[in-house]
Amino acid sequence: MRLKAHFKDTTLWLSLCAGLSLVFAYAPFSHWWLPFIVLPVWFIHLEKLIEKQRPSPKENLTKLLAKHSFLFGFGWFASGISWVHVSIAEFGGMPLIASLLLMLLLCLYLAIFPALCGYLTAKSLQLFNKPLTQITWLFSTFWLLTEYLRSIMLTGFPWLSLGYSQINGPLASLGPVIGEVGITFCLLLITSAVANLAMKQQLKSSIVAILFIAGASFICQQQQWVKPTGETITTALVQGNIEQSIKWQPEQQWPTMLKYLDLTRVNYDASLIIWPESAIPAIETMSTTQEFLEIADKSAAINHAAIITGIINYNFESREYFNSLIVLGKKHQEDDNGSYYYNHSNRYNKNHLLPIGEFVPFGDLLRPLAPIFNLPMSSFTRGNYQQPNLVANDIHLLPLICFEIAFTEQLAANFSNNSNILLTVSNDAWFGNSHGPHQHMEIARMRALEFGRPLLRATNNGVTAVTDHRGQITEQLAQFQQAVLTTKVQLVDGMTPYSRYGNYPVWILAFILVFIHLLKK
């Protein structure tokens, strides 16, 4: 009976639908203005519900906000990461009902974090004995805290953070200063202020908050945090468009490798050639793979080019698999010969592995249960958290493989003023024609904006693109086509404030707001 009553409760449906609608704020829809409407409406909705509850027991208030925040979060993730179901359904080898159940469990787990934000907000309402509109600044801080927890718990899943939706909006100019986390915080402060104005509460402080953030955004838009060096480099990003269903079949190894080499041969006028994640679908130590790598290495060197490719490495000494990037051809422009030999140091081993896809927690228990826990190459070892930049034709590239681009701290740990270009490679064929690859590209664009560096993104079947140091896409290939993206990339010099200080200024500001509320108590 209680469950039936919940289904009839229209107030719960409004919270769910508010979360569901946020998917349209992200790529490929990119309606950046949508959160500025959805979030204030949701805040006002919650305030009205709280007013109806008074003077009910405090426990009811806690349950109310936690429940509505949980449903908001569930809708947010159910629509926003629905693309995960594509990989489970098509490649997981599970019945439809089982794959839907896994998606349900994932969304329920992720919804816990907005629910925790609602719970902490309710406790603050009880502590300060004030309307929600008067502590929405605290809500913004609690949101940041729970989003941070989401980014680290169970290896972390920082996807769909609100700041990514603003990459095409006016708040994007704040990215080089306070990063995506700071943009999320400013977005929450503005939407809280809009809700306050609509409810005729906190009028002065709300107007000040909106004007201050708008002014800061305008000033930052006029700044040039990094400067072009005047040097350009020609790059070629190879999109092989290999079907995921045949990628790891042994008889397809040579045809796949030769396809990449053939696409590269007609683009040797580029100094830097990028192949995607695991473009070579064979173990690096195999004799046939070594034969191919030697051909590609010498071919690139003769043509004064460098190739960076994804490959799987198996270390016989440690008996460990690594998802790697290696450099073939010229490391330095003055080199006469190729630079590759097995296990050379000019390589990168992926650190942040994808659960289930690249490692299976509690593998002994889970692997016998379903094919999804036995996907090809799901037993990788982590590379070091900090690794040297790749060097190709005297260009220093900071590499990240696939999912790693979502983890700002990892990029920051490997970034220096000597890092010329950000490089991310991926194989998003797992997710078909969904909005997942577009969201992935959106996240990559934010990293370019934050750190003030051009970014190359090479993928198997899209989205393959080049962005400038402002995070704007300059060239892009169509998805699901075999093609090569050749373009000139402008190099820059300098450090953005965010690349120097990271998220510390945002956290300091957030806790200052908490302290101010404590003084007012």
Residue pairs with C-beta under 8 A, 6 or more apart in sequence:
6 12
11 45
11 49
11 68
12 67
12 68
12 71
14 42
14 45
15 42
15 45
15 46
15 68
15 69
15 71
15 72
15 75
16 71
16 72
16 74
16 75
17 75
18 38
18 39
18 41
18 42
18 45
18 72
18 75
19 71
19 72
19 73
19 74
19 75
19 76
19 77
19 78
19 79
20 75
20 76
20 78
20 79
21 34
21 38
21 75
21 79
22 34
22 35
22 38
22 75
22 76
22 79
22 80
22 160
22 165
23 29
23 76
23 79
23 80
23 82
23 435
24 31
24 34
25 31
25 32
25 34
25 35
25 38
25 162
25 165
26 80
26 160
26 164
26 165
26 435
26 438
26 439
26 442
27 435
27 438
27 439
27 441
27 442
28 435
28 438
29 435
30 165
30 167
30 168
30 442
32 165
32 166
32 167
32 168
32 169
33 169
34 165
35 162
35 165
35 187
35 191
36 187
36 190
36 191
36 194
39 187
39 188
39 191
39 192
39 195
40 191
40 192
40 194
40 195
40 198
42 72
43 132
43 133
43 136
43 139
43 191
43 192
43 195
44 195
44 198
44 199
45 68
46 65
46 68
46 132
47 131
47 132
47 133
47 195
47 199
49 64
49 68
50 61
50 64
50 65
50 125
50 131
50 132
51 131
53 60
53 61
53 64
58 126
61 122
61 125
61 126
62 119
62 122
62 123
62 126
64 122
65 118
65 119
65 121
65 122
65 125
66 115
66 116
66 118
66 119
66 122
67 115
67 118
68 118
69 114
69 115
69 117
69 118
69 119
69 121
70 111
70 112
70 114
70 115
70 118
71 111
72 114
73 110
73 111
73 112
73 113
73 114
73 115
74 107
74 108
74 110
74 111
76 111
76 114
76 160
77 106
77 107
77 110
77 111
77 160
78 103
78 107
80 159
80 160
80 439
81 106
81 107
81 110
81 159
81 160
81 436
82 103
82 434
82 435
83 431
83 432
83 434
83 435
83 436
83 437
83 439
84 103
84 106
84 431
84 436
85 99
85 100
85 103
86 430
86 431
86 432
86 434
86 436
87 357
87 430
87 431
88 94
88 99
88 102
88 103
88 372
89 96
89 99
90 432
91 244
91 245
91 372
91 375
91 430
92 99
92 102
92 370
92 371
92 372
92 375
93 370
93 371
93 372
94 102
94 370
94 371
94 372
98 370
102 372
110 150
110 157
113 146
113 147
113 149
113 150
114 143
114 146
116 142
116 146
116 149
117 139
117 142
117 143
117 145
117 146
120 142
120 145
120 146
121 132
121 135
121 138
121 139
121 142
124 135
124 138
124 142
124 517
125 132
125 135
127 521
128 134
128 135
128 517
128 520
128 521
131 201
132 139
133 195
133 196
133 199
133 201
133 202
134 201
134 202
135 517
136 192
136 193
136 195
136 196
137 189
137 192
137 513
137 517
138 513
138 514
138 517
139 188
139 192
140 185
140 188
140 189
140 192
140 510
140 513
141 510
141 511
141 513
141 514
143 184
143 188
144 181
144 184
144 185
144 188
144 506
144 507
144 510
147 158
147 161
147 181
147 184
150 156
150 157
150 158
151 157
151 158
151 407
154 355
154 361
155 352
155 353
155 355
156 352
156 407
158 406
158 407
159 406
159 439
159 443
160 439
161 180
161 181
161 184
162 183
162 184
162 187
162 188
163 171
163 179
163 180
163 181
163 182
163 183
163 184
163 187
163 446
164 180
164 439
164 442
164 443
164 446
165 187
166 172
166 183
166 187
167 175
167 442
167 445
167 446
167 449
167 471
170 214
170 217
170 221
171 183
171 186
171 187
171 213
171 217
172 183
172 449
172 471
173 217
173 218
173 220
173 221
174 182
174 183
174 186
174 216
174 217
174 220
175 182
175 183
175 446
175 449
175 450
175 471
175 498
176 220
176 223
176 225
176 449
176 450
176 451
176 452
176 496
176 497
176 498
177 220
177 225
177 496
177 497
177 498
177 505
178 185
178 186
178 497
178 498
178 503
178 505
178 506
179 408
179 450
179 498
179 502
179 503
179 506
180 408
180 446
180 450
181 408
181 503
181 506
182 498
182 503
182 505
182 506
185 506
185 509
185 510
186 213
186 217
189 209
189 213
190 209
190 210
190 213
192 206
192 209
193 202
193 205
193 206
193 207
193 209
193 210
194 206
194 210
196 202
196 203
196 205
196 206
197 203
197 206
197 207
225 452
225 494
225 495
225 496
225 497
226 452
226 453
226 469
226 492
226 493
226 494
226 495
226 496
227 492
227 493
227 494
228 490
228 491
228 492
228 493
229 491
229 492
229 493
231 490
231 491
232 488
232 489
232 490
232 491
233 271
233 272
233 393
233 395
233 421
233 488
233 489
233 491
234 269
234 270
234 271
234 272
234 486
234 487
234 488
234 489
235 270
235 271
235 272
235 273
235 274
235 456
235 466
235 486
235 487
235 488
235 489
236 264
236 267
236 270
236 272
236 273
236 274
236 484
236 485
236 486
237 273
237 274
237 456
237 457
237 458
237 464
237 466
237 477
237 484
237 485
237 486
238 260
238 263
238 264
238 267
238 273
238 274
238 275
238 276
238 279
238 458
238 484
239 276
239 458
239 459
239 460
239 461
239 462
239 464
239 477
239 481
239 482
239 483
239 484
239 485
240 256
240 259
240 260
240 263
240 275
240 276
240 279
240 460
240 461
240 482
241 460
241 461
241 480
241 481
241 482
241 483
242 252
242 256
242 259
242 281
242 429
242 460
242 461
243 429
244 427
244 429
244 430
244 460
246 252
247 256
247 278
247 281
247 427
247 429
247 460
248 281
248 376
248 377
252 281
253 281
253 282
253 288
254 288
254 292
256 279
256 280
256 281
257 280
257 281
257 282
257 292
259 482
260 275
260 279
260 280
260 309
261 292
261 295
261 296
261 299
263 482
263 484
264 273
264 275
264 296
264 299
264 300
264 307
264 484
265 299
266 484
267 273
267 484
267 486
268 299
268 300
268 303
268 304
268 305
270 305
270 486
271 304
271 305
271 306
271 393
271 395
272 305
272 306
272 308
272 392
272 393
272 395
272 456
273 300
273 305
273 306
273 307
273 308
273 329
274 307
274 308
274 309
274 423
274 425
274 456
274 458
275 307
275 308
275 309
275 310
275 425
275 458
276 310
276 425
276 426
276 427
276 458
276 459
276 460
276 464
277 310
277 323
277 401
277 402
277 425
277 426
277 427
277 459
277 460
278 310
278 311
278 312
278 323
278 377
278 427
279 309
279 310
279 311
279 460
280 289
280 292
280 293
280 309
280 310
280 311
280 312
281 312
282 288
282 289
282 292
282 311
282 312
283 289
283 312
283 313
283 314
284 290
284 293
284 311
284 312
284 313
284 314
284 324
284 326
284 342
285 313
285 314
285 316
285 342
289 311
290 342
293 326
293 328
293 340
294 338
294 340
296 307
296 309
296 328
296 329
297 307
297 328
297 329
297 338
297 339
297 340
298 337
298 338
299 329
300 306
300 307
300 328
300 329
300 330
300 338
301 329
301 330
301 335
301 336
301 337
301 338
301 339
303 329
304 330
304 333
304 393
305 329
305 330
305 393
306 327
306 328
306 329
306 330
306 331
306 392
306 393
306 395
307 327
307 328
307 329
307 392
308 325
308 326
308 327
308 328
308 390
308 392
308 397
308 399
308 423
308 425
309 325
309 326
309 328
310 323
310 324
310 325
310 401
310 425
310 427
311 324
311 325
311 326
312 321
312 322
312 323
312 324
312 377
313 321
313 322
313 324
313 343
313 347
313 349
314 320
314 321
314 322
315 321
315 322
315 343
318 381
320 381
321 377
321 379
321 380
321 381
322 349
322 350
322 380
322 381
322 383
323 349
323 350
323 353
323 358
323 377
323 380
323 401
324 347
324 348
324 349
324 350
324 383
325 347
325 348
325 390
325 399
325 401
325 423
325 425
326 340
326 344
326 346
326 347
327 339
327 340
327 346
327 347
327 390
327 391
327 392
328 338
328 339
328 340
329 338
329 339
329 340
329 392
329 393
330 338
330 339
330 392
330 393
331 339
331 346
331 391
331 392
331 393
332 339
332 391
332 393
332 394
333 393
333 394
339 346
345 388
346 390
346 391
347 390
348 383
348 387
348 390
348 399
348 401
349 381
349 382
349 383
349 384
349 387
350 358
350 380
350 382
350 383
350 401
350 402
350 404
351 382
351 383
351 384
351 385
351 387
351 404
351 410
352 382
352 403
352 404
352 407
352 410
353 359
353 380
353 382
354 402
354 403
355 361
356 372
356 373
356 375
356 378
357 375
357 378
357 430
358 377
358 378
358 380
359 378
359 379
359 380
360 366
360 367
360 373
360 378
360 379
363 373
363 379
366 373
367 373
367 374
385 410
385 413
386 413
386 414
387 414
389 396
389 397
389 398
389 399
389 414
389 416
389 418
389 419
390 396
390 397
390 398
390 399
390 423
391 397
395 420
395 421
396 418
396 419
396 420
396 421
397 419
397 420
397 421
397 422
397 423
397 456
398 411
398 414
398 415
398 419
398 421
398 422
398 423
398 453
399 423
399 424
399 425
400 410
400 411
400 422
400 423
400 424
401 424
401 425
401 426
402 424
402 425
402 426
402 427
404 410
404 411
404 424
405 411
405 424
405 440
405 443
405 444
405 447
406 443
408 447
408 450
408 502
408 503
409 502
411 422
411 447
411 451
412 451
412 499
412 502
415 451
415 499
417 493
417 494
417 495
419 451
419 453
420 453
420 491
421 453
421 454
421 455
421 456
421 489
421 491
422 444
422 447
422 448
422 451
422 453
422 454
422 455
422 456
423 455
423 456
423 458
424 444
424 447
424 455
424 456
424 457
424 458
425 457
425 458
425 459
426 437
426 440
426 457
426 458
426 459
426 460
427 459
427 460
427 461
428 436
428 437
428 440
428 459
428 460
428 461
428 462
428 463
429 460
429 461
431 437
433 479
433 480
437 459
437 462
437 463
437 479
438 463
440 463
441 457
441 463
441 465
441 473
444 455
444 457
444 467
445 455
445 467
445 471
445 472
445 473
446 471
447 455
447 471
448 454
448 455
448 467
448 468
448 469
448 470
448 471
449 469
449 470
449 471
450 496
450 498
450 499
451 496
451 498
451 499
452 469
452 492
452 494
452 495
452 496
452 499
453 469
453 492
454 466
454 467
454 468
454 469
454 489
454 490
454 491
454 492
455 466
455 467
455 471
456 466
456 489
457 463
457 464
457 465
457 466
457 467
458 464
461 479
461 480
461 481
462 477
462 478
462 479
462 480
462 481
463 476
463 477
463 479
464 476
464 477
464 483
464 485
465 473
465 475
465 476
465 477
465 485
466 473
466 474
466 475
466 476
466 485
466 487
466 489
467 473
467 474
468 474
468 490
469 490
469 492
474 487
475 485
475 487
476 485
477 483
477 485
